[in-house]
Amino acid sequence: MPAIKKSKIPVAMTIAGSDSGGGAGIQADLRTFAFHCVHGTSALTCVTAQNTLGVMRVDAMAAEAVAAQIEAVVGDIGVDAVKTGMLLNREIMAVVASQVESLKMGNLVVDPVMVSRSGDRLIDDGAIAFLRDNLIPLATLVTPNRFEAQILSGLQIVSLDDMKAAAQEIYRKGAKAVLVKGGGMAGDLRGIDVWFDGMQLEVLKTENVETGNTHGTGCTLSAAICANLALGKDLFTSVTLAKNYVTNALKYALDIGQGQGPVGHFFPLLLK
């Protein structure tokens, strides 16, 4: 059964984990969809107990439950674009890849949540290999951070030239288009992203926003790309619009909690 569109309203889906602190995961994705006037749907992969200080606990959903959520939405509502975030384990990744293929879910943005921006591994080697070999080749776009790009490309990344080489190598390994994110880079490279789709190699830069409240930026970026695809925009335009959205959200990041607060997804409401 294909993911047939059944509504005149643009529909996007996030397949990701829940952030109890509300800064990342499906909470960030659904806020981002809503900002773009896209109806947001979701398939929950895991539940986290977390706040601005960190993650205290993670509980995985059963792979069959993830599949059922996807089937329920696609069978009734349909989707125009879909993004994946934290998939947590190989079993969940396998059902997601199977559903993407069997339901013919297009406009797939894979945020390969494998390593945090600080370099901490979030999933095991078997799950990383499955994601690389089975899900990423199905994606319209993959959006790795610096450390994820190192794993996917097999290259060390310390410079802009390294980012360019990694984007091209990830493309050669099966990705249709790649956006290597520079949020984890140092100095002037922080926030610079590199795009490659097999023909066009672009360095994408917006103004650098100095804030310690950056929780959820990766989720928000991939969700904004997904939302713009659901609205019918082409991929490169969706990426550039999403980067501008995240930049504005960072300007109005929320100083909440005792640690790293989230970006301000509804920044027009925060304008003073």
C-alpha positions as CSV (number, residue, x, y, z in Angstrom):
1,M,0.0,0.0,0.0
2,P,1.6,3.3,-1.1
3,A,1.7,6.4,1.1
4,I,-1.1,8.0,-0.9
5,K,-1.9,11.6,0.0
6,K,-5.4,11.8,1.3
7,S,-5.6,15.4,2.6
8,K,-5.3,18.8,1.1
9,I,-3.3,19.9,4.1
10,P,0.4,19.1,3.9
11,V,1.3,16.3,6.2
12,A,4.7,15.4,7.6
13,M,5.7,12.5,9.9
14,T,8.5,12.2,12.5
15,I,9.8,8.8,13.5
16,A,11.8,9.5,16.6
17,G,12.0,9.4,20.3
18,S,10.3,11.5,23.0
19,D,12.2,14.1,25.0
20,S,10.4,14.6,28.3
21,G,12.1,18.0,28.6
22,G,10.5,19.2,25.4
23,G,13.6,20.4,23.6
24,A,14.4,17.7,21.0
25,G,12.9,14.6,19.5
26,I,9.3,14.5,18.5
27,Q,8.4,17.5,20.6
28,A,10.9,19.6,18.6
29,D,9.8,18.1,15.4
30,L,6.1,18.7,15.9
31,R,6.7,22.3,16.9
32,T,8.7,22.8,13.8
33,F,6.0,21.2,11.6
34,A,3.4,23.4,13.2
35,F,5.5,26.6,12.7
36,H,5.5,25.7,8.9
37,C,1.8,25.2,8.9
38,V,2.2,21.5,8.2
39,H,0.2,18.9,10.0
40,G,2.5,16.8,12.1
41,T,2.2,13.1,12.7
42,S,4.5,10.8,14.6
43,A,5.7,7.3,15.3
44,L,7.3,7.0,18.7
45,T,10.5,4.9,18.9
46,C,11.5,5.4,22.5
47,V,10.7,7.4,25.6
48,T,13.4,9.3,27.4
49,A,13.6,10.7,30.9
50,Q,15.6,13.9,30.3
51,N,15.9,17.6,31.0
52,T,18.3,20.4,30.2
53,L,21.0,18.6,32.2
54,G,21.0,15.3,30.3
55,V,19.3,11.9,29.7
56,M,18.5,9.8,32.8
57,R,16.7,6.9,31.2
58,V,15.7,5.5,27.7
59,D,13.0,2.9,27.1
60,A,12.6,1.5,23.6
61,M,9.2,0.9,22.0
62,A,8.6,-2.6,20.6
63,A,9.5,-2.6,16.9
64,E,6.0,-3.9,16.1
65,A,4.5,-0.9,17.8
66,V,6.6,1.4,15.7
67,A,5.5,-0.3,12.6
68,A,1.8,-0.1,13.7
69,Q,2.1,3.6,14.3
70,I,3.5,4.2,10.8
71,E,0.8,2.0,9.1
72,A,-2.0,3.7,11.0
73,V,-1.0,7.2,9.8
74,V,-0.1,6.3,6.3
75,G,-3.2,4.1,5.8
76,D,-5.6,6.8,6.8
77,I,-4.0,10.2,6.4
78,G,-1.0,9.7,4.1
79,V,2.2,11.6,4.3
80,D,4.0,14.1,2.1
81,A,7.4,13.9,3.8
82,V,9.0,12.0,6.6
83,K,12.0,12.3,8.9
84,T,13.7,9.9,11.2
85,G,15.5,10.8,14.4
86,M,16.6,8.5,17.2
87,L,15.8,5.0,16.1
88,L,17.8,3.5,19.0
89,N,18.3,-0.1,17.9
90,R,18.6,-2.4,14.9
91,E,15.2,-3.9,15.3
92,I,13.4,-0.6,15.1
93,M,15.6,0.5,12.2
94,A,14.7,-2.7,10.3
95,V,10.9,-2.1,10.6
96,V,11.3,1.5,9.6
97,A,13.3,0.6,6.5
98,S,10.7,-2.1,5.7
99,Q,7.8,0.4,6.1
100,V,9.6,3.1,4.0
101,E,9.9,0.6,1.1
102,S,6.6,-1.2,1.3
103,L,4.5,2.0,1.8
104,K,6.6,3.9,-0.7
105,M,7.3,6.7,1.6
106,G,9.1,9.4,-0.3
107,N,10.8,12.7,0.8
108,L,12.7,10.8,3.5
109,V,15.1,12.9,5.6
110,V,17.3,10.7,7.8
111,D,18.9,12.4,10.7
112,P,21.4,9.6,11.6
113,V,21.3,10.0,15.4
114,M,24.3,8.0,16.3
115,V,26.7,10.3,18.1
116,S,26.0,13.5,20.1
117,R,27.5,16.8,19.2
118,S,30.0,16.2,22.1
119,G,31.1,12.9,20.5
120,D,29.3,10.4,22.7
121,R,28.0,7.2,21.0
122,L,24.3,6.8,21.3
123,I,23.8,3.4,19.5
124,D,25.9,0.3,19.1
125,D,28.0,-0.7,16.2
126,G,25.5,-3.2,14.8
127,A,22.8,-0.5,14.7
128,I,25.2,2.0,13.1
129,A,26.1,-0.5,10.3
130,F,22.4,-1.3,9.6
131,L,21.6,2.4,9.4
132,R,24.5,3.0,7.1
133,D,23.8,0.1,4.8
134,N,20.0,-0.2,4.8
135,L,18.2,3.0,5.7
136,I,20.5,5.8,4.4
137,P,20.3,4.5,0.8
138,L,16.5,4.9,1.0
139,A,16.8,8.5,2.1
140,T,16.3,11.6,0.0
141,L,18.7,13.4,2.3
142,V,21.0,12.4,5.2
143,T,22.0,15.0,7.7
144,P,25.0,13.8,9.8
145,N,26.8,16.0,12.4
146,R,30.6,16.1,12.4
147,F,31.0,12.9,14.4
148,E,28.4,10.9,12.5
149,A,29.9,12.1,9.2
150,Q,33.3,10.7,10.4
151,I,31.7,7.3,11.0
152,L,29.8,7.2,7.8
153,S,32.7,8.4,5.7
154,G,35.6,6.8,7.5
155,L,37.4,10.2,7.5
156,Q,38.6,12.4,10.2
157,I,37.0,15.9,10.1
158,V,38.8,18.9,11.4
159,S,38.6,21.3,8.5
160,L,36.2,22.6,5.8
161,D,38.0,20.5,3.2
162,D,37.5,17.5,5.4
163,M,33.7,18.2,5.6
164,K,33.6,18.5,1.8
165,A,35.5,15.2,1.4
166,A,33.2,13.5,3.9
167,A,30.0,14.7,2.2
168,Q,31.3,13.3,-1.2
169,E,32.4,10.0,0.4
170,I,29.0,9.5,2.1
171,Y,27.4,10.2,-1.3
172,R,29.6,7.6,-2.9
173,K,28.6,5.0,-0.3
174,G,24.9,5.3,-1.3
175,A,23.3,8.5,-0.1
176,K,21.3,10.5,-2.6
177,A,22.2,13.8,-1.0
178,V,24.2,14.8,2.0
179,L,24.3,17.7,4.4
180,V,27.3,17.5,6.8
181,K,26.5,19.8,9.7
182,G,29.1,22.0,11.3
183,G,27.5,22.6,14.7
184,G,30.1,20.4,16.3
185,M,33.0,22.1,14.6
186,A,35.4,24.6,16.2
187,G,35.9,28.3,15.6
188,D,34.7,29.9,12.4
189,L,33.5,26.5,11.1
190,R,30.8,26.2,13.8
191,G,27.4,26.4,12.1
192,I,28.8,26.0,8.5
193,D,27.2,23.1,6.7
194,V,28.4,21.3,3.5
195,W,25.9,20.1,0.9
196,F,26.6,17.5,-1.8
197,D,24.1,15.8,-4.2
198,G,26.5,14.3,-6.7
199,M,26.7,17.4,-8.8
200,Q,26.4,20.4,-6.5
201,L,28.9,21.0,-3.7
202,E,27.9,24.0,-1.6
203,V,29.1,25.6,1.6
204,L,26.1,26.9,3.5
205,K,26.6,29.6,6.0
206,T,24.3,31.8,8.1
207,E,25.3,34.2,10.9
208,N,26.7,32.5,14.0
209,V,24.5,32.9,17.0
210,E,26.3,32.9,20.3
211,T,24.1,31.0,22.8
212,G,24.6,28.1,25.2
213,N,20.9,27.0,24.6
214,T,21.2,24.8,21.5
215,H,19.3,21.7,22.6
216,G,17.4,20.2,19.7
217,T,19.1,22.0,16.8
218,G,19.7,18.8,14.8
219,C,16.2,17.6,15.2
220,T,14.8,21.0,14.4
221,L,16.9,21.3,11.2
222,S,15.9,18.0,9.8
223,A,12.2,18.6,10.8
224,A,12.3,22.0,9.0
225,I,13.7,20.4,5.9
226,C,11.0,17.7,6.1
227,A,8.3,20.4,6.5
228,N,9.4,22.3,3.5
229,L,9.5,19.2,1.4
230,A,5.9,18.5,2.5
231,L,5.0,22.0,1.3
232,G,6.3,21.0,-2.2
233,K,9.6,22.9,-2.2
234,D,12.7,21.3,-3.8
235,L,15.3,19.7,-1.7
236,F,18.1,22.4,-1.8
237,T,15.6,25.2,-1.2
238,S,14.2,23.2,1.7
239,V,17.7,22.9,3.2
240,T,18.5,26.6,2.9
241,L,15.1,27.7,4.3
242,A,15.6,25.2,7.2
243,K,19.0,26.7,8.0
244,N,17.5,30.2,8.2
245,Y,14.7,28.9,10.4
246,V,17.2,27.3,12.9
247,T,19.3,30.5,13.0
248,N,16.3,32.6,13.9
249,A,15.2,30.0,16.5
250,L,18.7,30.1,18.1
251,K,18.4,33.9,18.4
252,Y,15.4,33.3,20.6
253,A,16.6,30.2,22.4
254,L,14.9,29.5,25.7
255,D,16.9,30.0,28.9
256,I,15.1,27.4,30.9
257,G,16.4,24.8,33.4
258,Q,19.8,24.5,34.8
259,G,21.6,23.3,31.7
260,Q,21.3,23.6,27.9
261,G,17.9,25.0,27.0
262,P,16.1,24.5,23.6
263,V,15.9,26.7,20.6
264,G,12.8,29.0,20.3
265,H,10.7,27.1,17.8
266,F,7.9,29.7,17.8
267,F,10.3,32.7,17.8
268,P,7.8,35.2,16.3
269,L,5.9,34.8,19.6
270,L,9.1,35.6,21.5
271,L,9.8,38.9,19.7
272,K,9.9,41.9,22.0
